[in-house]
């Protein structure tokens, strides 16, 4: 069996816009529903949700039969969490709170096998289709996509250098945390926040890597795309559910 291709990695390397949705409700049925709605990618989150690392496996399986890429976010730049996600078959990871070149380089080591990295060598894991993929260990790096997340003013100052790290495929900017770092907590679309983020997007793109962002604001989505964002998450499942429920009630009550 050949190595499964990572469509998301290929797309962002070519600069093709990839539109995504954030999954915060850790239920396979929800992920399966989202997988059939036409998005290019789904972020499966274990940083800000109750889902555990083992709990991400059924979520990835739920999306497996659909033409959508899954991105798994561990809770931290942690060798053990990353190793388990990769062995469970995750091909694209978003590593939160990367603050420096050194931390980006550490993330790269976590996803690579020795001698280039420190990923533990497992046996018949889901990643290798339980041993069916020929030469998985030798070729895994080719299809693994590493995204690192910068969330603070300090990290943004090093955006160019972080993006330039070999093995980093994309850099995601988290507007909520970045706004808080700038002193605008709860204001991710403040003009100064947006200006700083769009500048960061341009710098990341100039460094030859794919910039990404999550924002529910359509105007900011367009501004980010125009600045060069390549992977853009435009909504969250919980936000859609809440907004839909409120709208239905308001239509009924007048």
C-alpha positions in Angstrom: 0.0 0.0 0.0 1.3 3.5 -0.9 1.7 6.3 1.6 -1.6 8.2 1.9 -1.3 11.6 0.3 -1.7 14.8 2.3 -4.0 17.0 0.1 -3.8 19.9 2.6 0.0 20.0 2.6 0.1 19.9 -1.2 -2.5 22.7 -1.5 -0.8 25.1 0.9 2.6 24.5 -0.7 1.0 25.5 -4.0 -0.6 28.6 -2.4 -4.1 27.4 -3.0 -6.6 28.9 -0.6 -8.0 26.3 1.9 -11.1 27.2 3.7 -11.6 25.5 7.1 -14.0 25.0 10.0 -13.1 24.6 13.7 -14.4 21.6 15.5 -15.0 22.1 19.3 -17.8 19.6 19.9 -15.9 16.4 20.4 -18.4 13.9 18.9 -17.8 11.8 15.9 -21.3 12.4 14.5 -20.6 16.2 14.6 -17.3 15.7 12.8 -18.9 13.5 10.2 -21.6 16.0 9.6 -19.1 18.8 9.2 -16.9 16.6 6.9 -19.7 16.6 4.3 -20.3 20.3 4.2 -17.7 21.2 1.6 -14.8 22.7 3.7 -11.2 21.9 2.7 -10.2 21.2 6.3 -11.5 20.7 9.8 -9.5 21.5 12.9 -9.9 18.9 15.6 -9.1 20.7 18.8 -7.7 19.2 22.0 -6.3 22.4 23.4 -9.6 24.2 24.3 -12.0 21.3 24.4 -12.6 18.3 26.7 -11.3 15.9 24.1 -8.2 13.9 25.0 -5.5 12.7 22.6 -7.1 9.2 22.4 -10.4 10.9 21.9 -9.2 12.5 18.6 -8.9 9.1 16.9 -12.6 8.5 16.4 -13.0 12.1 15.3 -10.3 11.5 12.5 -12.0 8.2 11.6 -15.4 10.0 11.3 -14.0 12.3 8.7 -12.0 9.6 6.9 -14.6 8.8 4.2 -15.0 12.4 3.1 -12.9 14.7 0.8 -11.7 16.9 3.7 -8.4 17.2 5.5 -8.2 16.9 9.2 -5.8 19.0 11.3 -5.2 17.9 14.9 -4.2 20.4 17.6 -2.5 19.0 20.7 -2.7 20.9 23.9 1.0 21.8 23.8 4.3 21.3 22.0 4.7 18.0 23.7 6.7 15.1 22.4 4.3 12.5 23.9 1.1 14.1 22.7 2.5 14.7 19.2 3.9 11.1 18.9 0.5 9.6 19.9 -1.4 11.8 17.4 1.0 10.9 14.6 0.8 7.2 15.4 -3.0 7.5 15.4 -2.8 8.7 11.8 -2.8 12.5 12.0 -0.9 13.9 9.0 -1.3 17.6 9.8 -0.7 19.1 13.2 -1.2 22.6 14.6 1.1 23.2 17.5 -0.1 26.0 19.8 1.9 28.8 21.5 5.2 28.6 19.6 7.2 31.5 20.9 10.6 31.3 19.2 12.7 29.7 16.5 13.9 27.2 19.1 10.4 26.1 19.9 9.6 25.7 16.2 12.7 23.6 15.8 11.6 21.5 18.7 8.2 20.9 17.1 10.0 19.8 13.9 12.0 17.3 15.8 8.8 16.0 17.5 7.3 15.0 14.1 10.5 13.5 12.5 12.1 10.2 13.1 15.7 9.9 14.1 18.3 10.9 13.2 16.6 14.1 12.2 14.1 14.1 15.1 12.9 12.3 18.2 9.7 10.7 17.1 9.5 7.2 18.6 9.3 4.3 16.2 6.1 2.4 16.6 5.1 -0.9 15.1 1.8 -1.6 13.5 0.2 1.8 14.0 -2.8 3.4 12.2 -0.4 5.8 10.6 1.2 3.0 8.6 -2.3 1.4 8.1 -1.2 -1.2 10.6 1.9 -2.1 8.7 0.4 -2.1 5.2 2.1 1.1 4.0 5.4 0.2 2.4 8.4 2.0 3.9 6.3 4.2 6.1 9.1 5.2 8.5 11.4 6.2 5.6 8.7 8.3 3.9 6.4 9.6 6.6 8.1 13.0 6.7 7.1 13.6 3.1 3.4 13.7 3.9 3.4 15.2 7.5 2.4 18.8 7.5 3.6 20.9 10.5 1.8 24.1 11.4 3.0 26.3 14.3 0.8 28.8 16.0 2.0 32.3 17.1 -0.2 34.0 19.6 1.8 36.8 21.3 3.5 40.1 20.4 6.9 38.4 21.3 6.3 35.6 18.8 5.0 37.9 16.1 8.3 39.8 16.3 10.0 36.6 15.2 7.4 35.6 12.6 9.9 35.7 9.8 12.5 33.6 11.6 9.9 31.1 12.8 8.4 30.7 9.3 11.9 30.1 7.9 12.5 27.0 10.1 13.1 24.0 7.9 10.2 21.5 8.5 7.6 24.2 9.3 5.0 24.2 6.5 2.7 27.0 7.8 2.3 29.5 10.5 -1.1 30.1 12.1 -1.9 33.4 13.9 -4.4 33.2 16.7 -6.2 36.5 16.8 -7.9 36.1 20.2 -4.7 35.4 22.1 -2.7 37.9 20.0 -5.2 40.6 20.7 -4.9 39.9 24.5 -1.2 40.0 24.2 -1.5 43.5 22.6 -3.7 44.7 25.4 -7.0 44.3 23.5 -8.4 41.2 25.2 -11.8 40.3 23.7 -11.2 42.6 20.7 -9.6 40.4 18.0 -10.8 42.7 15.2 -9.5 45.9 16.7 -7.9 48.0 13.9 -4.4 47.8 15.5 -4.8 44.0 16.0 -5.9 43.5 12.4 -3.1 45.6 11.1 -0.4 43.7 13.1 -1.8 40.4 12.0 -2.0 41.3 8.3 1.6 42.5 8.5 2.5 39.2 10.1 0.7 37.3 7.3 2.7 39.2 4.7 5.9 38.5 6.4 5.2 34.8 6.7 4.3 34.6 3.1 7.5 36.5 2.1 9.4 33.8 4.1 8.0 31.2 1.7 5.5 29.6 4.1 1.7 29.4 4.2 0.0 31.8 6.7 -3.2 30.9 8.4 -5.9 32.4 10.6 -9.2 31.8 12.3 -11.8 34.7 12.3 -15.5 34.8 12.2 -15.5 38.3 10.8 -16.1 38.3 7.0 -14.4 41.6 6.5 -11.3 40.4 8.4 -11.4 37.1 6.5 -11.2 39.0 3.2 -8.4 41.3 4.5 -6.4 38.3 5.7 -6.8 36.6 2.3 -5.7 39.8 0.5 -2.7 40.0 2.8 -1.7 36.4 1.7 -3.4 34.0 4.1 -3.6 30.6 2.5 -5.6 28.6 5.1 -8.5 30.4 6.7 -10.9 29.0 9.2 -14.2 31.0 8.9 -16.4 29.6 11.7 -16.7 27.1 14.6 -19.3 24.4 15.0 -20.4 25.7 18.5 -20.9 29.2 17.1 -23.0 28.0 14.2 -25.1 25.9 16.6 -25.6 28.8 19.1 -26.4 31.4 16.3 -28.8 29.0 14.6 -30.6 28.2 17.9 -31.0 31.9 18.8 -32.2 32.8 15.2 -34.8 30.1 15.3 -36.2 31.2 18.7 -36.2 34.9 17.6 -38.1 34.0 14.4 -40.8 32.2 16.4 -41.1 34.8 19.1 -41.0 37.7 16.7 
